[in-house]
């Protein structure tokens, strides 16, 4: 009997101990649960704020080219669409606005430059595109027809042919065609450092029409034939001074890509730089349809129809008709003179540069 009671007592004690432990553990767990950090209250998601691209940003984004630049045009009465240009390339096809009773006076990088018509700052297709954050704003200026006419601007078109590194020149009957490269360097340095403006061909056309004013010190640089000496000797000088120039190329003879961003390729016809039966150029022996067909071939190769140079300078009314029929707007002769308001666009005169014409000779002709 006594052993039975002791056994029951031990069992009761064991159960009590176990119960005590359970209660203690449970209490501790309850304490921890009651004193735990509160769960964060779920928050509503942050509202999405849409930041739409500006029209300029959208234009650049749609293009996808890392060099793309959206150009905005500002100025009195100017309402033009944005234009896409490309950094490291020359400005291409900048608009020339028109307003009744006014003459456009060019684009400028600031409103102050536009108001002052600061020639040194004027922007055109002779300049490389430079923009910040893929955008740039250009400001337009205006003048009056009376002021434009009174300025009496005369634009020289310089005509070079071949080049030589020999100070004594070349021999043969074409000796006069060769400009000494030292003289050419001096010419280009003068143009680059004394405030000359270099119009594009579309600007020259608008100037002739009286729709655009040009600075008094304007000049156009051209080369005939795209001779190898042009590539080897003259183009490095053009690059050095960053001067817009035009190479009139005979596309049946060569079709080289532009050797510099500053060199425009334009037509010297496809295959009309040859004499006809009467010793004169094909340009004055062929029909207007034949001339147009040749110039269409040349235009397709060069990718542009704008201005041509007549082979040998030969032209007549039929030649003019053929040039216009092929979609060209202007043609350059070898006749001496300067381009003015009202000049015949199919008979542009030139300032011919021959061997031996140094810097002083150039200054006498262009200032």
PyMOL commands that set and color helices and strands:
alter all, ss='L'
color gray80, all
select helices_A, chain A and resi 2-34+55-63+111-116+119-121+145-151+175-177+181-193+201-209+228-241+282-284+288-302+311-313+317-325+359-366
alter helices_A, ss='H'
color red, helices_A
select strands_A, chain A and resi 68-74+83-86+103-108+135-143+156-160+162-164+178-180+219-224+245-249+263-267+307-309+330-336+348-352
alter strands_A, ss='S'
color yellow, strands_A
deselect
rebuild
show_as cartoon
